Amino acid sequence: MKETTERYVKAMAEALESKKGQDIEVLKVSELTSLTEYFVICTATSTTQVKALADEVEFRLKKDFEVAPHHI
């Protein structure tokens, strides 16, 4: 399971980078909460870019792993 989660996180970060997301951060929070293992956060320059970033992450997860994100 851990390897799968790490692959998802890596794919998300790569998707954000491909759409010019800035200041991409991956935070491991599994020791702090039981809700999730990681937060993937980045900065965008406009609301249009935020939508493009979210869409790309969702597309990559569905295409590569056949999973949908729980929250965007």
Rosetta constraint file for C-alpha pairs under 8 A:
AtomPair CA 1 CA 5 HARMONIC 6.26 0.50
AtomPair CA 2 CA 6 HARMONIC 6.21 0.50
AtomPair CA 3 CA 7 HARMONIC 6.21 0.50
AtomPair CA 4 CA 8 HARMONIC 6.31 0.50
AtomPair CA 5 CA 9 HARMONIC 6.25 0.50
AtomPair CA 6 CA 10 HARMONIC 6.11 0.50
AtomPair CA 7 CA 11 HARMONIC 6.10 0.50
AtomPair CA 8 CA 12 HARMONIC 6.14 0.50
AtomPair CA 8 CA 61 HARMONIC 7.12 0.50
AtomPair CA 8 CA 65 HARMONIC 7.95 0.50
AtomPair CA 9 CA 13 HARMONIC 6.23 0.50
AtomPair CA 9 CA 26 HARMONIC 7.70 0.50
AtomPair CA 9 CA 38 HARMONIC 7.60 0.50
AtomPair CA 9 CA 40 HARMONIC 7.26 0.50
AtomPair CA 10 CA 14 HARMONIC 6.16 0.50
AtomPair CA 11 CA 15 HARMONIC 6.08 0.50
AtomPair CA 11 CA 57 HARMONIC 7.85 0.50
AtomPair CA 11 CA 60 HARMONIC 7.11 0.50
AtomPair CA 11 CA 61 HARMONIC 7.36 0.50
AtomPair CA 12 CA 16 HARMONIC 6.23 0.50
AtomPair CA 12 CA 40 HARMONIC 7.52 0.50
AtomPair CA 12 CA 57 HARMONIC 5.43 0.50
AtomPair CA 12 CA 60 HARMONIC 7.42 0.50
AtomPair CA 12 CA 61 HARMONIC 7.47 0.50
AtomPair CA 13 CA 17 HARMONIC 6.17 0.50
AtomPair CA 13 CA 24 HARMONIC 6.95 0.50
AtomPair CA 13 CA 26 HARMONIC 7.81 0.50
AtomPair CA 13 CA 40 HARMONIC 7.16 0.50
AtomPair CA 14 CA 18 HARMONIC 6.09 0.50
AtomPair CA 15 CA 19 HARMONIC 6.59 0.50
AtomPair CA 15 CA 53 HARMONIC 7.46 0.50
AtomPair CA 15 CA 56 HARMONIC 5.98 0.50
AtomPair CA 15 CA 57 HARMONIC 5.56 0.50
AtomPair CA 15 CA 60 HARMONIC 6.88 0.50
AtomPair CA 16 CA 20 HARMONIC 6.46 0.50
AtomPair CA 16 CA 21 HARMONIC 5.05 0.50
AtomPair CA 16 CA 24 HARMONIC 7.56 0.50
AtomPair CA 16 CA 42 HARMONIC 7.68 0.50
AtomPair CA 16 CA 53 HARMONIC 5.70 0.50
AtomPair CA 16 CA 56 HARMONIC 7.20 0.50
AtomPair CA 16 CA 57 HARMONIC 6.76 0.50
AtomPair CA 17 CA 21 HARMONIC 5.17 0.50
AtomPair CA 17 CA 22 HARMONIC 7.38 0.50
AtomPair CA 17 CA 24 HARMONIC 7.65 0.50
AtomPair CA 19 CA 49 HARMONIC 7.93 0.50
AtomPair CA 19 CA 52 HARMONIC 7.21 0.50
AtomPair CA 19 CA 53 HARMONIC 6.15 0.50
AtomPair CA 19 CA 56 HARMONIC 7.59 0.50
AtomPair CA 20 CA 44 HARMONIC 7.95 0.50
AtomPair CA 21 CA 42 HARMONIC 6.02 0.50
AtomPair CA 21 CA 43 HARMONIC 5.93 0.50
AtomPair CA 21 CA 44 HARMONIC 5.66 0.50
AtomPair CA 21 CA 53 HARMONIC 7.01 0.50
AtomPair CA 22 CA 42 HARMONIC 5.67 0.50
AtomPair CA 22 CA 43 HARMONIC 4.87 0.50
AtomPair CA 22 CA 44 HARMONIC 6.19 0.50
AtomPair CA 23 CA 41 HARMONIC 7.95 0.50
AtomPair CA 23 CA 42 HARMONIC 5.31 0.50
AtomPair CA 23 CA 43 HARMONIC 5.78 0.50
AtomPair CA 24 CA 40 HARMONIC 7.22 0.50
AtomPair CA 24 CA 41 HARMONIC 5.73 0.50
AtomPair CA 24 CA 42 HARMONIC 4.27 0.50
AtomPair CA 24 CA 43 HARMONIC 6.97 0.50
AtomPair CA 25 CA 39 HARMONIC 7.98 0.50
AtomPair CA 25 CA 40 HARMONIC 5.78 0.50
AtomPair CA 25 CA 41 HARMONIC 5.18 0.50
AtomPair CA 25 CA 42 HARMONIC 6.14 0.50
AtomPair CA 26 CA 38 HARMONIC 6.68 0.50
AtomPair CA 26 CA 39 HARMONIC 5.80 0.50
AtomPair CA 26 CA 40 HARMONIC 4.60 0.50
AtomPair CA 26 CA 41 HARMONIC 6.46 0.50
AtomPair CA 27 CA 38 HARMONIC 5.42 0.50
AtomPair CA 27 CA 39 HARMONIC 5.08 0.50
AtomPair CA 27 CA 40 HARMONIC 6.39 0.50
AtomPair CA 27 CA 41 HARMONIC 7.99 0.50
AtomPair CA 28 CA 37 HARMONIC 5.87 0.50
AtomPair CA 28 CA 38 HARMONIC 4.50 0.50
AtomPair CA 28 CA 39 HARMONIC 6.60 0.50
AtomPair CA 29 CA 33 HARMONIC 6.28 0.50
AtomPair CA 29 CA 36 HARMONIC 6.98 0.50
AtomPair CA 29 CA 37 HARMONIC 5.34 0.50
AtomPair CA 29 CA 38 HARMONIC 5.45 0.50
AtomPair CA 29 CA 39 HARMONIC 7.10 0.50
AtomPair CA 30 CA 34 HARMONIC 6.33 0.50
AtomPair CA 30 CA 35 HARMONIC 7.92 0.50
AtomPair CA 30 CA 36 HARMONIC 6.13 0.50
AtomPair CA 30 CA 37 HARMONIC 4.16 0.50
AtomPair CA 30 CA 38 HARMONIC 6.72 0.50
AtomPair CA 31 CA 37 HARMONIC 7.95 0.50
AtomPair CA 33 CA 37 HARMONIC 7.76 0.50
AtomPair CA 44 CA 49 HARMONIC 5.90 0.50
AtomPair CA 44 CA 50 HARMONIC 5.77 0.50
AtomPair CA 45 CA 49 HARMONIC 6.47 0.50
AtomPair CA 45 CA 50 HARMONIC 7.78 0.50
AtomPair CA 46 CA 50 HARMONIC 6.41 0.50
AtomPair CA 47 CA 51 HARMONIC 6.39 0.50
AtomPair CA 48 CA 52 HARMONIC 6.34 0.50
AtomPair CA 49 CA 53 HARMONIC 6.03 0.50
AtomPair CA 50 CA 54 HARMONIC 6.23 0.50
AtomPair CA 51 CA 55 HARMONIC 6.04 0.50
AtomPair CA 52 CA 56 HARMONIC 6.06 0.50
AtomPair CA 53 CA 57 HARMONIC 6.30 0.50
AtomPair CA 54 CA 58 HARMONIC 6.22 0.50
AtomPair CA 54 CA 72 HARMONIC 6.60 0.50
AtomPair CA 55 CA 59 HARMONIC 6.02 0.50
AtomPair CA 56 CA 60 HARMONIC 6.05 0.50
AtomPair CA 57 CA 61 HARMONIC 6.20 0.50
AtomPair CA 58 CA 62 HARMONIC 6.23 0.50
AtomPair CA 58 CA 68 HARMONIC 6.40 0.50
AtomPair CA 58 CA 69 HARMONIC 6.41 0.50
AtomPair CA 59 CA 63 HARMONIC 5.94 0.50
AtomPair CA 60 CA 64 HARMONIC 5.71 0.50
AtomPair CA 60 CA 65 HARMONIC 7.75 0.50
AtomPair CA 61 CA 65 HARMONIC 5.35 0.50
AtomPair CA 61 CA 66 HARMONIC 6.29 0.50
AtomPair CA 61 CA 67 HARMONIC 5.66 0.50
AtomPair CA 61 CA 68 HARMONIC 6.28 0.50
AtomPair CA 61 CA 69 HARMONIC 7.40 0.50
AtomPair CA 62 CA 66 HARMONIC 4.20 0.50
AtomPair CA 62 CA 67 HARMONIC 4.92 0.50
AtomPair CA 62 CA 68 HARMONIC 5.77 0.50
